[in-house]
Amino acid sequence: MRRSFSILLVLFALIAATANGELATTHKGSAMRYSEIPDGAYSVVAEVRAQPGKERELREVTLRLVAQVRAEPNNLVYFLHENREAPGHFVFYEIFASQADFEAHNATPHVQSWFAKLPELADGGVKVVRMEILGNRTDARR
């Protein structure tokens, strides 16, 4: 319960921080309005925790993913966060054009290489919450 609550807090903080400006930078460096995120876009919140003493190593290999994932053709938003009060606890916020694009992302060599390093660096695997984006347009569906 506490872990789910921490994911939600990070997600709400991210939404609050970005909603005011309503702009995100895409992988090509251009500004994109959140209301322009296509219907059917696939949002994910994921978390991974470092094994004790492996925080720095996990941080280093995880930071390398940011530029690589943002360069993927159908990645719309990709943020990596680290818990200030628990170093080594990382939370990702990701939006892809579709679920198929998210699955393709997980199959890329850079992500597969990262997954291969987790048994020696992470305390358990990656916990993923697959989300649906609501209210990103003024004519919200729900």
C-alpha positions as CSV (number, residue, x, y, z in Angstrom):
1,M,0.0,0.0,0.0
2,R,2.8,2.4,0.9
3,R,4.7,1.7,-2.3
4,S,1.6,2.3,-4.4
5,F,1.0,5.6,-2.6
6,S,4.5,6.7,-3.3
7,I,4.0,6.1,-7.0
8,L,0.8,8.1,-7.0
9,L,2.5,11.0,-5.2
10,V,5.3,11.1,-7.8
11,L,2.7,10.9,-10.6
12,F,0.6,13.7,-9.2
13,A,3.7,15.9,-8.6
14,L,4.7,15.3,-12.2
15,I,1.3,16.2,-13.5
16,A,1.0,19.3,-11.4
17,A,4.5,20.5,-12.4
18,T,3.8,20.1,-16.1
19,A,0.1,21.0,-16.3
20,N,0.6,24.7,-15.7
21,G,2.9,25.2,-18.7
22,E,1.1,22.5,-20.6
23,L,4.2,21.9,-22.7
24,A,6.4,18.9,-23.0
25,T,9.5,18.5,-25.1
26,T,9.4,15.7,-27.5
27,H,12.3,13.5,-28.5
28,K,13.0,15.9,-31.5
29,G,13.2,18.9,-29.1
30,S,10.0,20.6,-30.3
31,A,7.3,21.6,-27.9
32,M,4.2,19.5,-27.7
33,R,1.0,20.4,-26.0
34,Y,-0.5,17.8,-23.8
35,S,-3.8,18.2,-25.5
36,E,-2.1,17.1,-28.7
37,I,-1.2,13.7,-27.3
38,P,-3.2,11.3,-29.5
39,D,-6.1,9.2,-28.4
40,G,-4.9,5.8,-27.6
41,A,-1.6,7.0,-26.3
42,Y,-0.2,4.5,-23.8
43,S,1.0,5.8,-20.4
44,V,3.1,3.8,-17.9
45,V,4.4,4.5,-14.4
46,A,7.2,2.1,-13.4
47,E,9.5,1.8,-10.5
48,V,12.7,-0.1,-9.6
49,R,14.7,-0.1,-6.4
50,A,18.4,-0.6,-6.1
51,Q,19.9,-3.4,-3.9
52,P,21.6,-1.9,-0.8
53,G,25.0,-0.5,-1.9
54,K,24.1,-0.6,-5.6
55,E,22.3,2.8,-5.8
56,R,25.1,4.6,-7.7
57,E,25.5,1.7,-10.2
58,L,21.8,1.4,-10.9
59,R,21.5,5.2,-11.3
60,E,24.4,5.3,-13.8
61,V,23.0,2.5,-16.1
62,T,19.5,3.9,-15.8
63,L,20.4,7.5,-16.6
64,R,21.9,6.2,-19.9
65,L,18.3,5.2,-20.9
66,V,16.9,8.7,-20.9
67,A,18.4,10.0,-24.2
68,Q,18.0,6.6,-25.9
69,V,14.3,6.2,-25.0
70,R,13.5,9.8,-25.9
71,A,15.0,9.2,-29.3
72,E,12.7,6.3,-30.0
73,P,10.3,7.3,-32.8
74,N,7.0,6.8,-30.9
75,N,8.0,7.9,-27.4
76,L,6.1,11.0,-26.5
77,V,7.2,11.6,-22.9
78,Y,9.9,9.9,-20.8
79,F,10.9,11.1,-17.3
80,L,13.1,9.4,-14.8
81,H,12.8,10.4,-11.2
82,E,14.7,9.4,-8.1
83,N,13.2,9.5,-4.6
84,R,15.0,12.3,-2.7
85,E,14.3,10.5,0.6
86,A,15.3,7.0,-0.6
87,P,18.2,7.2,-3.0
88,G,18.1,4.2,-5.4
89,H,14.3,4.2,-5.7
90,F,13.6,5.2,-9.3
91,V,10.2,6.0,-10.9
92,F,9.6,6.3,-14.6
93,Y,6.8,8.2,-16.2
94,E,6.4,7.3,-19.9
95,I,3.9,8.0,-22.7
96,F,4.1,6.1,-26.0
97,A,1.9,6.6,-29.1
98,S,0.3,3.2,-28.5
99,Q,0.6,0.0,-26.5
100,A,2.4,-1.6,-29.4
101,D,5.0,1.2,-29.3
102,F,5.5,0.6,-25.6
103,E,6.0,-3.2,-26.2
104,A,8.5,-2.3,-29.0
105,H,10.3,0.0,-26.6
106,N,10.7,-2.9,-24.1
107,A,12.2,-5.0,-26.9
108,T,14.9,-2.5,-28.0
109,P,18.5,-3.5,-27.4
110,H,19.2,-0.6,-24.9
111,V,16.2,-1.6,-22.7
112,Q,17.0,-5.3,-23.0
113,S,20.5,-4.6,-21.9
114,W,19.2,-2.6,-19.0
115,F,16.9,-5.4,-18.0
116,A,19.8,-7.9,-18.1
117,K,21.7,-5.8,-15.5
118,L,18.8,-5.7,-13.0
119,P,19.4,-9.1,-11.3
120,E,22.8,-7.8,-9.9
121,L,21.6,-4.2,-9.3
122,A,17.9,-4.1,-8.4
123,D,16.0,-5.4,-5.4
124,G,13.4,-7.3,-7.4
125,G,12.2,-6.4,-10.8
126,V,10.5,-3.5,-12.4
127,K,7.0,-2.8,-11.1
128,V,4.8,-1.4,-13.9
129,V,1.4,0.3,-13.7
130,R,-0.2,0.7,-17.1
131,M,-2.3,3.8,-17.1
132,E,-4.9,5.4,-19.3
133,I,-4.6,9.1,-19.9
134,L,-7.7,11.0,-18.9
135,G,-8.7,14.7,-19.4
136,N,-5.8,15.7,-21.6
137,R,-8.2,17.5,-23.9
138,T,-10.9,20.1,-23.0
139,D,-13.5,17.8,-24.5
140,A,-12.6,15.1,-21.9
141,R,-14.3,11.7,-22.6
142,R,-15.0,10.9,-19.0
